[in-house]
């Protein structure tokens, strides 16, 4: 997590996924300085200051894919954070998040490789820090982390990816569409990891997953998700019909 160079971080995360290092679940670790390690660029600004991107010009397409690459770079960090920060979980929990970090690193590498063909490098465009901000807000509550990062913010990618692919296909960027196919496939699994451990934690604490999700959303000021939802992908990622119905109904 401390590595600042994006390509080096991605390569290290992929090696970590290949080795599946054993973890001492009882070890309480202290962060060494400021986390996460990140490059000086992209410049991070409030979400409303990031320009809207159209895929129908080369520059707009590069900016759009840069925003996806930035999400994947942050996702490497949040998966690694889920490994080191929270003690006392089963070994499978740590193995799951090591694997997620490695797959996010692959996504980032695929995207930056494609960006290079568009004359763009990671850091060339403005970006925002919404995903990492929620990671910080849930640093003291693993149940909130599982509820609000993988199964809320990252799950939004399940909804957003097919419409983005349709636009990119119309713009003639078949390579970007293929990369997003890989990302969507893997993200279903990543959201599934969040669902698995959120439910495990709720079971351990005797909590109702649906009711507790509403409480956590309000407590941590999580965004209220709006339709349309990719119901098929969400079901594949382990959301129940009751949870999807609650999303469709909107805030209580």
Secondary structure by P-SEA (a helix, b strand, c coil): cccccaaaaaaaaaaaaaacccccccbbbbbccccccccccccccccccccccccccaaaaaaaaaaaaaaaaaaaaaaaaaacccccccaaaaaaaaaaaaaaaaaaaaaaaaaaaaccccccbbbbcaaaaaaaaacccaaaaaaccccccccccccccaaaaaaaaaacaaaaaaaaaaaaaaaaaaaaaaaaaaaaaaaaacccaaaaaaaaaaaacccccccccaaaaaaaacccaaaaaaaaaccc
